[in-house]
Amino acid sequence: MFMSYEHPPYRPPSEAGSVLFRLTRGCPWNQCTFCSMYKDTPFERRPVEEIVQDIQRAKEIYGPHVTTFFFGDSNSLILDAGILEQILHSLYDNFQNIDRVTSYARAKTLCKKSLEDLRRIRKAGLTLLHIGLETGDAELLTEIRKGVTPDQMVEGCVRAREAGFEVSLYVLAGIGGEAKWQQHATGTADVINRADPHFIRIRTYVPTPYSSLYDREKNNQFQLASPETILREQYLLIDLLEVTSQYLSDHVSNYVPVYGTLPDDKTGMLETLDRAIGDLSSNESYRRSLEMKRHLTHL
């Protein structure tokens, strides 16, 4: 009998080669001003039986030797620990060569879950959590309606690390606009320094339709950060970081690809950004090419 197989509609770029499983539909928060994802998708938990069928169907499609997997939609950790254990046991029963199983997670959800439950989920085989920080500045977190404080961001990440997860933290460059880039950079550096994630991933804010911040920008209520401002913001952020993390610019929205292991590669990363800032001042063609990126890319 034919079984359907429901993929999540979004996944991190780093999971491009992973098999995708949809554990929930939509986002249980769904209020962030910069985000247009899931706006027409009421949040719901999928029945475990459907998910197990998807796992079995995926084995038929991809074979048993797949090594990486991703759980969507936006916050699989909202499911009870026992349900996640059941799903993970089914996954590992069907695929015997697993290297990595990852999921989106909200920091506030991690704060609410007991450390015992987080450890149960980690022991069952979920290995890495993708967490959207966006910014560590308290004022900006309120403005973008992230629904979490800087301290809760730190607590969620620390609890995830204590439970044994790898933590991948996402920063949204330019979310402070032209006016608040410095407080965005300094507040974000403070949260990251306290959370000390395994990975720091940079995305550049690009307005997307069907989000309230897009409407504000179109109505001249929010001034987009210029390429030069965003590069200066990233320079300040990296300069303030005191972590042992991988810093990754693995998204098409970013103006300058900056990669490195902190703290060892900090000097080289800052030199890369410094050269790019200098080129913006002296090379009009380079400036125009960066300006065009915000019209060619999306979150």
Secondary structure, DSSP 8 states (H G I E B T S, - for coil): --------S---GGGTTSEEEESEES-SS---TT--TTTT---EE--HHHHHHHHHHHHHHH-TT--EEEEESS-GGGS-HHHHHHHHHHHHHH-S---EEEEEE-HHHHHHS-HHHHHHHHHHT--EEEEEEE---HHHHHHTT-S--HHHHHHHHHHHHHTT-EEEEEEEETTTTTTSHHHHHHHHHHHHHHH--SEEEEEE----TTSHHHHHHHTTSS----HHHHHHHHHHHHHH-----EEE--STT-SS---EETTTTHHHHHHHHHHHHHHHHH-HHHHHHHHHHHHH---
